[in-house]
């Protein structure tokens, strides 16, 4: 997953989608859609640091909140 942030582009890896907790502010179902989001959505990502053998990856996704 590639995100444009105020600190620049960040790359996060979703190793096992079944182990990522996803929540939405509305409490409803969350639909993951690839590509540019319009309007841009503010999200919060919980992640663990990537291992040294994973160059170019900023973190491993554990939680997403929309």
PQR file with spaces between the fields and no chain letter, atoms N, CA, C, O and H, PARSE charges and radii, in Angstrom:
ATOM       1  N    UNK     1       0.856   -1.142    0.000 -0.4000 1.5000
ATOM       2  CA   UNK     1       0.000    0.000    0.000 -0.0000 2.0000
ATOM       3  C    UNK     1       0.913    1.218    0.000  0.5500 1.7000
ATOM       4  O    UNK     1       1.804    1.331    0.842 -0.5500 1.4000
ATOM       5  N    UNK     2       0.691    2.138   -0.955 -0.4000 1.5000
ATOM       6  CA   UNK     2       1.508    3.354   -1.048 -0.0000 2.0000
ATOM       7  C    UNK     2       0.643    4.546   -0.669  0.5500 1.7000
ATOM       8  O    UNK     2      -0.441    4.741   -1.220 -0.5500 1.4000
ATOM       9  H    UNK     2      -0.032    2.046   -1.639  0.4000 1.0000
ATOM      10  N    UNK     3       1.129    5.339    0.272 -0.4000 1.5000
ATOM      11  CA   UNK     3       0.396    6.511    0.734 -0.0000 2.0000
ATOM      12  C    UNK     3       1.220    7.765    0.536  0.5500 1.7000
ATOM      13  O    UNK     3       2.427    7.770    0.777 -0.5500 1.4000
ATOM      14  H    UNK     3       2.009    5.181    0.720  0.4000 1.0000
ATOM      15  N    UNK     4       0.569    8.823    0.100 -0.4000 1.5000
ATOM      16  CA   UNK     4       1.198   10.132    0.039 -0.0000 2.0000
ATOM      17  C    UNK     4       0.892   10.818    1.361  0.5500 1.7000
ATOM      18  O    UNK     4      -0.273   11.020    1.701 -0.5500 1.4000
ATOM      19  H    UNK     4      -0.412    8.819   -0.096  0.4000 1.0000
ATOM      20  N    UNK     5       1.929   11.179    2.107 -0.4000 1.5000
ATOM      21  CA   UNK     5       1.762   11.820    3.411 -0.0000 2.0000
ATOM      22  C    UNK     5       2.456   13.169    3.406  0.5500 1.7000
ATOM      23  O    UNK     5       3.168   13.514    2.462 -0.5500 1.4000
ATOM      24  H    UNK     5       2.876   11.015    1.831  0.4000 1.0000
ATOM      25  N    UNK     6       2.241   13.931    4.476 -0.4000 1.5000
ATOM      26  CA   UNK     6       2.917   15.223    4.595 -0.0000 2.0000
ATOM      27  C    UNK     6       4.426   15.036    4.704  0.5500 1.7000
ATOM      28  O    UNK     6       5.188   15.966    4.439 -0.5500 1.4000
ATOM      29  H    UNK     6       1.663   13.651    5.243  0.4000 1.0000
ATOM      30  N    UNK     7       4.864   13.837    5.093 -0.4000 1.5000
ATOM      31  CA   UNK     7       6.293   13.528    5.194 -0.0000 2.0000
ATOM      32  C    UNK     7       6.823   12.857    3.921  0.5500 1.7000
ATOM      33  O    UNK     7       7.968   12.406    3.884 -0.5500 1.4000
ATOM      34  H    UNK     7       4.245   13.081    5.308  0.4000 1.0000
ATOM      35  N    UNK     8       5.993   12.794    2.887 -0.4000 1.5000
ATOM      36  CA   UNK     8       6.400   12.146    1.646 -0.0000 2.0000
ATOM      37  C    UNK     8       5.730   10.802    1.452  0.5500 1.7000
ATOM      38  O    UNK     8       4.872   10.401    2.238 -0.5500 1.4000
ATOM      39  H    UNK     8       5.063   13.160    2.916  0.4000 1.0000
ATOM      40  N    UNK     9       6.133   10.104    0.390 -0.4000 1.5000
ATOM      41  CA   UNK     9       5.540    8.810    0.058 -0.0000 2.0000
ATOM      42  C    UNK     9       5.999    7.740    1.045  0.5500 1.7000
ATOM      43  O    UNK     9       7.186    7.634    1.354 -0.5500 1.4000
ATOM      44  H    UNK     9       6.830   10.429   -0.249  0.4000 1.0000
ATOM      45  N    UNK    10       5.046    6.952    1.533 -0.4000 1.5000
ATOM      46  CA   UNK    10       5.336    5.854    2.458 -0.0000 2.0000
ATOM      47  C    UNK    10       4.789    4.560    1.866  0.5500 1.7000
ATOM      48  O    UNK    10       3.723    4.547    1.249 -0.5500 1.4000
ATOM      49  H    UNK    10       4.082    7.039    1.281  0.4000 1.0000
ATOM      50  N    UNK    11       5.526    3.479    2.061 -0.4000 1.5000
ATOM      51  CA   UNK    11       5.136    2.166    1.542 -0.0000 2.0000
ATOM      52  C    UNK    11       4.921    1.223    2.716  0.5500 1.7000
ATOM      53  O    UNK    11       5.813    1.027    3.542 -0.5500 1.4000
ATOM      54  H    UNK    11       6.391    3.489    2.562  0.4000 1.0000
ATOM      55  N    UNK    12       3.723    0.640    2.780 -0.4000 1.5000
ATOM      56  CA   UNK    12       3.380   -0.292    3.847 -0.0000 2.0000
ATOM      57  C    UNK    12       2.974   -1.623    3.233  0.5500 1.7000
ATOM      58  O    UNK    12       2.299   -1.662    2.204 -0.5500 1.4000
ATOM      59  H    UNK    12       2.999    0.800    2.109  0.4000 1.0000
ATOM      60  N    UNK    13       3.384   -2.697    3.860 -0.4000 1.5000
ATOM      61  CA   UNK    13       3.102   -4.042    3.383 -0.0000 2.0000
ATOM      62  C    UNK    13       1.984   -4.657    4.217  0.5500 1.7000
ATOM      63  O    UNK    13       2.012   -4.603    5.446 -0.5500 1.4000
ATOM      64  H    UNK    13       3.932   -2.666    4.695  0.4000 1.0000
ATOM      65  N    UNK    14       0.996   -5.244    3.536 -0.4000 1.5000
ATOM      66  CA   UNK    14      -0.051   -6.010    4.211 -0.0000 2.0000
ATOM      67  C    UNK    14       0.309   -7.473    3.987  0.5500 1.7000
ATOM      68  O    UNK    14       0.005   -8.043    2.939 -0.5500 1.4000
ATOM      69  H    UNK    14       0.973   -5.288    2.537  0.4000 1.0000
ATOM      70  N    UNK    15       0.959   -8.077    4.982 -0.4000 1.5000
ATOM      71  CA   UNK    15       1.417   -9.463    4.851 -0.0000 2.0000
ATOM      72  C    UNK    15       0.257  -10.450    4.807  0.5500 1.7000
ATOM      73  O    UNK    15       0.232  -11.349    3.967 -0.5500 1.4000
ATOM      74  H    UNK    15       1.206   -7.615    5.833  0.4000 1.0000
ATOM      75  N    UNK    16      -0.704  -10.281    5.713 -0.4000 1.5000
ATOM      76  CA   UNK    16      -1.841  -11.193    5.815 -0.0000 2.0000
ATOM      77  C    UNK    16      -3.096  -10.345    6.039  0.5500 1.7000
ATOM      78  O    UNK    16      -3.352   -9.936    7.171 -0.5500 1.4000
ATOM      79  H    UNK    16      -0.684   -9.551    6.396  0.4000 1.0000
ATOM      80  N    UNK    17      -3.885  -10.071    4.995 -0.4000 1.5000
ATOM      81  CA   UNK    17      -5.058   -9.220    5.131 -0.0000 2.0000
ATOM      82  C    UNK    17      -6.043   -9.678    6.207  0.5500 1.7000
ATOM      83  O    UNK    17      -6.753   -8.856    6.786 -0.5500 1.4000
ATOM      84  H    UNK    17      -3.676  -10.404    4.075  0.4000 1.0000
ATOM      85  N    UNK    18      -6.090  -10.976    6.475 -0.4000 1.5000
ATOM      86  CA   UNK    18      -6.995  -11.503    7.499 -0.0000 2.0000
ATOM      87  C    UNK    18      -6.598  -11.127    8.912  0.5500 1.7000
ATOM      88  O    UNK    18      -7.392  -11.286    9.840 -0.5500 1.4000
ATOM      89  H    UNK    18      -5.513  -11.644    6.004  0.4000 1.0000
ATOM      90  N    UNK    19      -5.386  -10.632    9.093 -0.4000 1.5000
ATOM      91  CA   UNK    19      -4.911  -10.257   10.420 -0.0000 2.0000
ATOM      92  C    UNK    19      -4.840   -8.748   10.618  0.5500 1.7000
ATOM      93  O    UNK    19      -4.250   -8.280   11.592 -0.5500 1.4000
ATOM      94  H    UNK    19      -4.741  -10.502    8.340  0.4000 1.0000
ATOM      95  N    UNK    20      -5.438   -7.977    9.700 -0.4000 1.5000
ATOM      96  CA   UNK    20      -5.447   -6.517    9.815 -0.0000 2.0000
ATOM      97  C    UNK    20      -6.822   -6.087   10.319  0.5500 1.7000
ATOM      98  O    UNK    20      -7.841   -6.424    9.716 -0.5500 1.4000
ATOM      99  H    UNK    20      -5.917   -8.357    8.909  0.4000 1.0000
ATOM     100  N    UNK    21      -6.849   -5.345   11.424 -0.4000 1.5000
ATOM     101  CA   UNK    21      -8.102   -4.822   11.961 -0.0000 2.0000
ATOM     102  C    UNK    21      -8.455   -3.549   11.202  0.5500 1.7000
ATOM     103  O    UNK    21      -7.653   -2.617   11.142 -0.5500 1.4000
ATOM     104  H    UNK    21      -6.021   -5.072   11.914  0.4000 1.0000
ATOM     105  N    UNK    22      -9.665   -3.504   10.617 -0.4000 1.5000
ATOM     106  CA   UNK    22     -10.113   -2.343    9.862 -0.0000 2.0000
ATOM     107  C    UNK    22     -11.359   -1.782   10.525  0.5500 1.7000
ATOM     108  O    UNK    22     -12.325   -2.508   10.760 -0.5500 1.4000
ATOM     109  H    UNK    22     -10.317   -4.260   10.666  0.4000 1.0000
ATOM     110  N    UNK    23     -11.338   -0.478   10.828 -0.4000 1.5000
ATOM     111  CA   UNK    23     -12.492    0.178   11.422 -0.0000 2.0000
ATOM     112  C    UNK    23     -12.815    1.439   10.642  0.5500 1.7000
ATOM     113  O    UNK    23     -11.934    2.068   10.057 -0.5500 1.4000
ATOM     114  H    UNK    23     -10.554    0.112   10.637  0.4000 1.0000
ATOM     115  N    UNK    24     -14.112    1.804   10.643 -0.4000 1.5000
ATOM     116  CA   UNK    24     -14.518    3.037    9.977 -0.0000 2.0000
ATOM     117  C    UNK    24     -15.158    3.956   11.008  0.5500 1.7000
ATOM     118  O    UNK    24     -15.757    3.497   11.980 -0.5500 1.4000
ATOM     119  H    UNK    24     -14.828    1.292   11.119  0.4000 1.0000
ATOM     120  N    UNK    25     -15.023    5.255   10.785 -0.4000 1.5000
ATOM     121  CA   UNK    25     -15.600    6.235   11.697 -0.0000 2.0000
ATOM     122  C    UNK    25     -17.110    6.121   11.795  0.5500 1.7000
ATOM     123  O    UNK    25     -17.690    6.439   12.833 -0.5500 1.4000
ATOM     124  H    UNK    25     -14.536    5.628    9.995  0.4000 1.0000
ATOM     125  N    UNK    26     -17.753    5.670   10.723 -0.4000 1.5000
ATOM     126  CA   UNK    26     -19.209    5.533   10.719 -0.0000 2.0000
ATOM     127  C    UNK    26     -19.656    4.212   11.327  0.5500 1.7000
ATOM     128  O    UNK    26     -20.850    4.001   11.538 -0.5500 1.4000
ATOM     129  H    UNK    26     -17.281    5.412    9.879  0.4000 1.0000
ATOM     130  N    UNK    27     -18.711    3.320   11.611 -0.4000 1.5000
ATOM     131  CA   UNK    27     -19.062    2.019   12.167 -0.0000 2.0000
ATOM     132  C    UNK    27     -19.600    1.054   11.134  0.5500 1.7000
ATOM     133  O    UNK    27     -19.957   -0.076   11.469 -0.5500 1.4000
ATOM     134  H    UNK    27     -17.741    3.491   11.439  0.4000 1.0000
ATOM     135  N    UNK    28     -19.664    1.483    9.874 -0.4000 1.5000
ATOM     136  CA   UNK    28     -20.198    0.643    8.810 -0.0000 2.0000
ATOM     137  C    UNK    28     -19.130   -0.192    8.151  0.5500 1.7000
ATOM     138  O    UNK    28     -17.975   -0.217    8.575 -0.5500 1.4000
ATOM     139  H    UNK    28     -19.374    2.401    9.602  0.4000 1.0000
ATOM     140  N    UNK    29     -19.545   -0.873    7.107 -0.4000 1.5000
ATOM     141  CA   UNK    29     -18.632   -1.722    6.346 -0.0000 2.0000
ATOM     142  C    UNK    29     -17.592   -0.864    5.636  0.5500 1.7000
ATOM     143  O    UNK    29     -17.896    0.236    5.173 -0.5500 1.4000
ATOM     144  H    UNK    29     -20.483   -0.852    6.763  0.4000 1.0000
ATOM     145  N    UNK    30     -16.381   -1.364    5.553 -0.4000 1.5000
ATOM     146  CA   UNK    30     -15.290   -0.667    4.892 -0.0000 2.0000
ATOM     147  C    UNK    30     -15.013   -1.360    3.572  0.5500 1.7000
ATOM     148  O    UNK    30     -14.844   -2.579    3.530 -0.5500 1.4000
ATOM     149  H    UNK    30     -16.134   -2.257    5.928  0.4000 1.0000
ATOM     150  N    UNK    31     -14.965   -0.588    2.489 -0.4000 1.5000
ATOM     151  CA   UNK    31     -14.640   -1.153    1.188 -0.0000 2.0000
ATOM     152  C    UNK    31     -13.274   -0.649    0.774  0.5500 1.7000
ATOM     153  O    UNK    31     -13.051    0.558    0.674 -0.5500 1.4000
ATOM     154  H    UNK    31     -15.102    0.402    2.524  0.4000 1.0000
ATOM     155  N    UNK    32     -12.358   -1.580    0.533 -0.4000 1.5000
ATOM     156  CA   UNK    32     -11.012   -1.222    0.108 -0.0000 2.0000
ATOM     157  C    UNK    32     -11.010   -1.130   -1.414  0.5500 1.7000
ATOM     158  O    UNK    32     -11.332   -2.100   -2.100 -0.5500 1.4000
ATOM     159  H    UNK    32     -12.539   -2.560    0.614  0.4000 1.0000
ATOM     160  N    UNK    33     -10.651    0.027   -1.934 -0.4000 1.5000
ATOM     161  CA   UNK    33     -10.602    0.260   -3.363 -0.0000 2.0000
ATOM     162  C    UNK    33      -9.205    0.704   -3.730  0.5500 1.7000
ATOM     163  O    UNK    33      -8.665    1.625   -3.118 -0.5500 1.4000
ATOM     164  H    UNK    33     -10.390    0.816   -1.377  0.4000 1.0000
ATOM     165  N    UNK    34      -8.609    0.062   -4.725 -0.4000 1.5000
ATOM     166  CA   UNK    34      -7.273    0.446   -5.161 -0.0000 2.0000
ATOM     167  C    UNK    34      -7.335    1.729   -5.967  0.5500 1.7000
ATOM     168  O    UNK    34      -8.359    2.058   -6.566 -0.5500 1.4000
ATOM     169  H    UNK    34      -9.048   -0.686   -5.222  0.4000 1.0000
ATOM     170  N    UNK    35      -6.232    2.442   -5.971 -0.4000 1.5000
ATOM     171  CA   UNK    35      -6.133    3.651   -6.775 -0.0000 2.0000
ATOM     172  C    UNK    35      -6.329    4.913   -5.960  0.5500 1.7000
ATOM     173  O    UNK    35      -6.531    4.866   -4.746 -0.5500 1.4000
ATOM     174  H    UNK    35      -5.401    2.175   -5.485  0.4000 1.0000
ATOM     175  N    UNK    36      -6.267    6.034   -6.645 -0.4000 1.5000
ATOM     176  CA   UNK    36      -6.417    7.337   -6.018 -0.0000 2.0000
ATOM     177  C    UNK    36      -7.826    7.492   -5.451  0.5500 1.7000
ATOM     178  O    UNK    36      -8.809    7.218   -6.139 -0.5500 1.4000
ATOM     179  H    UNK    36      -6.103    6.072   -7.631  0.4000 1.0000
ATOM     180  N    UNK    37      -7.920    7.921   -4.223 -0.4000 1.5000
ATOM     181  CA   UNK    37      -9.211    8.101   -3.565 -0.0000 2.0000
ATOM     182  C    UNK    37      -9.677    9.541   -3.726  0.5500 1.7000
ATOM     183  O    UNK    37      -8.908   10.470   -3.483 -0.5500 1.4000
ATOM     184  H    UNK    37      -7.121    8.144   -3.664  0.4000 1.0000
ATOM     185  N    UNK    38     -10.924    9.734   -4.133 -0.4000 1.5000
ATOM     186  CA   UNK    38     -11.495   11.071   -4.284 -0.0000 2.0000
ATOM     187  C    UNK    38     -12.773   11.143   -3.487  0.5500 1.7000
ATOM     188  O    UNK    38     -13.649   10.302   -3.688 -0.5500 1.4000
ATOM     189  H    UNK    38     -11.549    8.979   -4.331  0.4000 1.0000
ATOM     190  N    UNK    39     -12.931   12.094   -2.600 -0.4000 1.5000
ATOM     191  CA   UNK    39     -11.857   12.977   -2.150 -0.0000 2.0000
ATOM     192  C    UNK    39     -10.846   12.177   -1.336  0.5500 1.7000
ATOM     193  O    UNK    39     -11.163   11.099   -0.834 -0.5500 1.4000
ATOM     194  H    UNK    39     -12.219   12.778   -2.437  0.4000 1.0000
ATOM     195  N    UNK    40      -9.625   12.705   -1.204 -0.4000 1.5000
ATOM     196  CA   UNK    40      -8.629   11.984   -0.391 -0.0000 2.0000
ATOM     197  C    UNK    40      -9.182   11.731    1.006  0.5500 1.7000
ATOM     198  O    UNK    40      -9.749   12.629    1.629 -0.5500 1.4000
ATOM     199  H    UNK    40      -9.367   13.581   -1.612  0.4000 1.0000
ATOM     200  N    UNK    41      -9.016   10.506    1.492 -0.4000 1.5000
ATOM     201  CA   UNK    41      -9.532   10.132    2.803 -0.0000 2.0000
ATOM     202  C    UNK    41      -8.414   10.196    3.836  0.5500 1.7000
ATOM     203  O    UNK    41      -7.284    9.788    3.572 -0.5500 1.4000
ATOM     204  H    UNK    41      -8.556    9.776    0.986  0.4000 1.0000
ATOM     205  N    UNK    42      -8.740   10.707    4.998 -0.4000 1.5000
ATOM     206  CA   UNK    42      -7.788   10.706    6.098 -0.0000 2.0000
ATOM     207  C    UNK    42      -7.883    9.344    6.778  0.5500 1.7000
ATOM     208  O    UNK    42      -8.967    8.913    7.171 -0.5500 1.4000
ATOM     209  H    UNK    42      -9.659   11.039    5.213  0.4000 1.0000
ATOM     210  N    UNK    43      -6.743    8.671    6.913 -0.4000 1.5000
ATOM     211  CA   UNK    43      -6.727    7.368    7.558 -0.0000 2.0000
ATOM     212  C    UNK    43      -5.624    7.328    8.609  0.5500 1.7000
ATOM     213  O    UNK    43      -4.673    8.108    8.576 -0.5500 1.4000
ATOM     214  H    UNK    43      -5.863    9.021    6.593  0.4000 1.0000
ATOM     215  N    UNK    44      -5.781    6.404    9.529 -0.4000 1.5000
ATOM     216  CA   UNK    44      -4.770    6.158   10.557 -0.0000 2.0000
ATOM     217  C    UNK    44      -4.288    4.734   10.363  0.5500 1.7000
ATOM     218  O    UNK    44      -5.092    3.817   10.197 -0.5500 1.4000
ATOM     219  H    UNK    44      -6.554    5.770    9.556  0.4000 1.0000
ATOM     220  N    UNK    45      -2.973    4.547   10.384 -0.4000 1.5000
ATOM     221  CA   UNK    45      -2.387    3.226   10.183 -0.0000 2.0000
ATOM     222  C    UNK    45      -1.609    2.819   11.417  0.5500 1.7000
ATOM     223  O    UNK    45      -0.741    3.556   11.884 -0.5500 1.4000
ATOM     224  H    UNK    45      -2.320    5.292   10.519  0.4000 1.0000
ATOM     225  N    UNK    46      -1.919    1.651   11.941 -0.4000 1.5000
ATOM     226  CA   UNK    46      -1.116    1.048   13.000 -0.0000 2.0000
ATOM     227  C    UNK    46      -0.180    0.071   12.323  0.5500 1.7000
ATOM     228  O    UNK    46      -0.624   -0.759   11.530 -0.5500 1.4000
ATOM     229  H    UNK    46      -2.624    1.052   11.561  0.4000 1.0000
ATOM     230  N    UNK    47       1.094    0.152   12.616 -0.4000 1.5000
ATOM     231  CA   UNK    47       2.045   -0.716   11.918 -0.0000 2.0000
ATOM     232  C    UNK    47       3.236   -1.047   12.800  0.5500 1.7000
ATOM     233  O    UNK    47       3.531   -0.361   13.778 -0.5500 1.4000
ATOM     234  H    UNK    47       1.454    0.827   13.261  0.4000 1.0000
ATOM     235  N    UNK    48       3.902   -2.117   12.419 -0.4000 1.5000
ATOM     236  CA   UNK    48       5.169   -2.503   13.026 -0.0000 2.0000
ATOM     237  C    UNK    48       6.267   -2.112   12.053  0.5500 1.7000
ATOM     238  O    UNK    48       6.042   -2.104   10.843 -0.5500 1.4000
ATOM     239  H    UNK    48       3.662   -2.674   11.624  0.4000 1.0000
ATOM     240  N    UNK    49       7.444   -1.789   12.554 -0.4000 1.5000
ATOM     241  CA   UNK    49       8.554   -1.464   11.640 -0.0000 2.0000
ATOM     242  C    UNK    49       8.877   -2.659   10.746  0.5500 1.7000
ATOM     243  O    UNK    49       8.746   -3.813   11.155 -0.5500 1.4000
ATOM     244  H    UNK    49       7.627   -1.795   13.537  0.4000 1.0000
ATOM     245  N    UNK    50       9.295   -2.364    9.536 -0.4000 1.5000
ATOM     246  CA   UNK    50       9.695   -3.427    8.612 -0.0000 2.0000
ATOM     247  C    UNK    50      11.043   -4.000    9.051  0.5500 1.7000
ATOM     248  O    UNK    50      11.841   -3.325    9.702 -0.5500 1.4000
ATOM     249  H    UNK    50       9.401   -1.426    9.204  0.4000 1.0000
ATOM     250  N    UNK    51      11.274   -5.249    8.683 -0.4000 1.5000
ATOM     251  CA   UNK    51      12.536   -5.904    9.010 -0.0000 2.0000
ATOM     252  C    UNK    51      13.654   -5.350    8.124  0.5500 1.7000
ATOM     253  O    UNK    51      13.396   -4.778    7.065 -0.5500 1.4000
ATOM     254  H    UNK    51      10.626   -5.798    8.155  0.4000 1.0000
ATOM     255  N    UNK    52      14.868   -5.523    8.562 -0.4000 1.5000
ATOM     256  CA   UNK    52      16.033   -5.039    7.811 -0.0000 2.0000
ATOM     257  C    UNK    52      16.122   -5.675    6.419  0.5500 1.7000
ATOM     258  O    UNK    52      16.691   -5.082    5.503 -0.5500 1.4000
ATOM     259  H    UNK    52      15.078   -5.987    9.422  0.4000 1.0000
ATOM     260  N    UNK    53      15.561   -6.878    6.260 -0.4000 1.5000
ATOM     261  CA   UNK    53      15.617   -7.555    4.955 -0.0000 2.0000
ATOM     262  C    UNK    53      14.440   -7.174    4.058  0.5500 1.7000
ATOM     263  O    UNK    53      14.165   -7.859    3.073 -0.5500 1.4000
ATOM     264  H    UNK    53      15.099   -7.359    7.004  0.4000 1.0000
ATOM     265  N    UNK    54      13.736   -6.072    4.395 -0.4000 1.5000
ATOM     266  CA   UNK    54      12.616   -5.579    3.597 -0.0000 2.0000
ATOM     267  C    UNK    54      12.885   -4.131    3.171  0.5500 1.7000
ATOM     268  O    UNK    54      12.158   -3.226    3.580 -0.5500 1.4000
ATOM     269  H    UNK    54      13.959   -5.514    5.195  0.4000 1.0000
ATOM     270  N    UNK    55      13.919   -3.903    2.358 -0.4000 1.5000
ATOM     271  CA   UNK    55      14.244   -2.540    1.951 -0.0000 2.0000
ATOM     272  C    UNK    55      13.103   -1.909    1.155  0.5500 1.7000
ATOM     273  O    UNK    55      12.439   -2.578    0.363 -0.5500 1.4000
ATOM     274  H    UNK    55      14.511   -4.638    2.027  0.4000 1.0000
ATOM     275  N    UNK    56      12.888   -0.620    1.375 -0.4000 1.5000
ATOM     276  CA   UNK    56      11.842    0.097    0.659 -0.0000 2.0000
ATOM     277  C    UNK    56      10.476    0.013    1.301  0.5500 1.7000
ATOM     278  O    UNK    56       9.534    0.654    0.834 -0.5500 1.4000
ATOM     279  H    UNK    56      13.427   -0.076    2.018  0.4000 1.0000
ATOM     280  N    UNK    57      10.346   -0.775    2.377 -0.4000 1.5000
ATOM     281  CA   UNK    57       9.077   -0.908    3.095 -0.0000 2.0000
ATOM     282  C    UNK    57       9.189   -0.111    4.385  0.5500 1.7000
ATOM     283  O    UNK    57      10.124   -0.309    5.161 -0.5500 1.4000
ATOM     284  H    UNK    57      11.111   -1.296    2.756  0.4000 1.0000
ATOM     285  N    UNK    58       8.228    0.801    4.620 -0.4000 1.5000
ATOM     286  CA   UNK    58       8.257    1.616    5.837 -0.0000 2.0000
ATOM     287  C    UNK    58       7.640    0.901    7.035  0.5500 1.7000
ATOM     288  O    UNK    58       7.994    1.200    8.175 -0.5500 1.4000
ATOM     289  H    UNK    58       7.469    0.962    3.989  0.4000 1.0000
ATOM     290  N    UNK    59       6.731   -0.033    6.798 -0.4000 1.5000
ATOM     291  CA   UNK    59       6.130   -0.727    7.917 -0.0000 2.0000
ATOM     292  C    UNK    59       5.206   -1.844    7.464  0.5500 1.7000
ATOM     293  O    UNK    59       4.856   -1.945    6.289 -0.5500 1.4000
ATOM     294  H    UNK    59       6.444   -0.276    5.872  0.4000 1.0000
ATOM     295  N    UNK    60       4.813   -2.687    8.426 -0.4000 1.5000
ATOM     296  CA   UNK    60       3.896   -3.814    8.204 -0.0000 2.0000
ATOM     297  C    UNK    60       2.559   -3.454    8.837  0.5500 1.7000
ATOM     298  O    UNK    60       2.473   -3.270   10.051 -0.5500 1.4000
ATOM     299  H    UNK    60       5.097   -2.605    9.381  0.4000 1.0000
ATOM     300  N    UNK    61       1.518   -3.353    8.018 -0.4000 1.5000
ATOM     301  CA   UNK    61       0.202   -2.899    8.468 -0.0000 2.0000
ATOM     302  C    UNK    61      -0.400   -3.875    9.461  0.5500 1.7000
ATOM     303  O    UNK    61      -0.409   -5.085    9.237 -0.5500 1.4000
ATOM     304  H    UNK    61       1.588   -3.503    7.032  0.4000 1.0000
ATOM     305  N    UNK    62      -0.902   -3.333   10.559 -0.4000 1.5000
ATOM     306  CA   UNK    62      -1.599   -4.116   11.576 -0.0000 2.0000
ATOM     307  C    UNK    62      -3.019   -3.610   11.798  0.5500 1.7000
ATOM     308  O    UNK    62      -3.899   -4.379   12.184 -0.5500 1.4000
ATOM     309  H    UNK    62      -0.895   -2.350   10.741  0.4000 1.0000
ATOM     310  N    UNK    63      -3.252   -2.298   11.551 -0.4000 1.5000
ATOM     311  CA   UNK    63      -4.571   -1.706   11.802 -0.0000 2.0000
ATOM     312  C    UNK    63      -4.791   -0.543   10.853  0.5500 1.7000
ATOM     313  O    UNK    63      -3.876    0.244   10.613 -0.5500 1.4000
ATOM     314  H    UNK    63      -2.537   -1.673   11.237  0.4000 1.0000
ATOM     315  N    UNK    64      -6.004   -0.427   10.307 -0.4000 1.5000
ATOM     316  CA   UNK    64      -6.402    0.705    9.478 -0.0000 2.0000
ATOM     317  C    UNK    64      -7.673    1.308   10.052  0.5500 1.7000
ATOM     318  O    UNK    64      -8.602    0.573   10.389 -0.5500 1.4000
ATOM     319  H    UNK    64      -6.747   -1.066   10.502  0.4000 1.0000
ATOM     320  N    UNK    65      -7.734    2.622   10.170 -0.4000 1.5000
ATOM     321  CA   UNK    65      -8.939    3.313   10.629 -0.0000 2.0000
ATOM     322  C    UNK    65      -9.241    4.438    9.648  0.5500 1.7000
ATOM     323  O    UNK    65      -8.376    5.258    9.339 -0.5500 1.4000
ATOM     324  H    UNK    65      -6.980    3.218    9.896  0.4000 1.0000
ATOM     325  N    UNK    66     -10.484    4.465    9.162 -0.4000 1.5000
ATOM     326  CA   UNK    66     -10.923    5.480    8.210 -0.0000 2.0000
ATOM     327  C    UNK    66     -11.808    6.489    8.903  0.5500 1.7000
ATOM     328  O    UNK    66     -12.284    7.431    8.269 -0.5500 1.4000
ATOM     329  H    UNK    66     -11.186    3.798    9.413  0.4000 1.0000
